Amino acid sequence: MSRESERNLVNKTRILLADDHALVRRGLRLILDAEPDLEVVAEAADGAEAVAAADDDAVDLAILDIAMPRMTGLQAAREINRRAPGIRILMLSMYDNEQYFFESLKVGASGYVLKSVADQDLLEACRATMRGEPFLYPGAITALIRDYLQRDREGERLPESILTPREEEIVKLIAEGNSTKEIAETLVISVKTVDRHRANILQKLGMRDRLELTRYAIRAGLVEP
């Protein structure tokens, strides 16, 4: 039986692939489309495009790069999970970062794949996710065990974000070096509204300036270091 015939007999997983680098998307698509049970049906160059393309009647699985312009993969994952809970989610990242991994779990992702080994892990991660199983690379398993032991010793839980989604958008834009005017234009709000949000954010987080907000944005996975 030919590969094309085999494809037609298999119920394929329909994939939305989001990454702001066209070459990365092309490479990942070649890997995915070569499989008889996987098919990329939509692409997105940023988080906002991914959310717009996430129709649970047309997409089964969203693969999202964590660091994208306009809206991060984490923000997009949270919004997709809210709008289309039937879509499974996988996160992609250049970095073996525990904070990104835990943030991915919090927004509803089933797994976290490192781009450096995507050619080895991505197919397995897709299939595990569609079976309803989490995909954990070795470093993530170590992080989970370390976190569990620490919580057990200290009786603590990871704090939920105290910022609203709009405030997170503004923190991300500040950390990316945008001026107040640029933020206002990007979000289609007034400069005064941006200033008010910034004041509320600083008060909530107990911070004083852009540098501290940028450090927070890195820790929270809103921007990459």
Secondary structure as GFF3:
##gff-version 3
##sequence-region A 1 225
A	DSSP	alpha_helix	3	9	.	.	.	ID=ss1
A	DSSP	beta_strand	13	18	.	.	.	ID=ss2
A	DSSP	alpha_helix	22	33	.	.	.	ID=ss3
A	DSSP	beta_strand	38	44	.	.	.	ID=ss4
A	DSSP	alpha_helix	47	53	.	.	.	ID=ss5
A	DSSP	beta_strand	61	65	.	.	.	ID=ss6
A	DSSP	alpha_helix	73	83	.	.	.	ID=ss7
A	DSSP	beta_strand	88	93	.	.	.	ID=ss8
A	DSSP	alpha_helix	98	106	.	.	.	ID=ss9
A	DSSP	beta_strand	111	114	.	.	.	ID=ss10
A	DSSP	three_ten_helix	115	117	.	.	.	ID=ss11
A	DSSP	alpha_helix	118	130	.	.	.	ID=ss12
A	DSSP	alpha_helix	138	154	.	.	.	ID=ss13
A	DSSP	alpha_helix	165	175	.	.	.	ID=ss14
A	DSSP	alpha_helix	180	187	.	.	.	ID=ss15
A	DSSP	alpha_helix	191	205	.	.	.	ID=ss16
A	DSSP	alpha_helix	210	219	.	.	.	ID=ss17
###
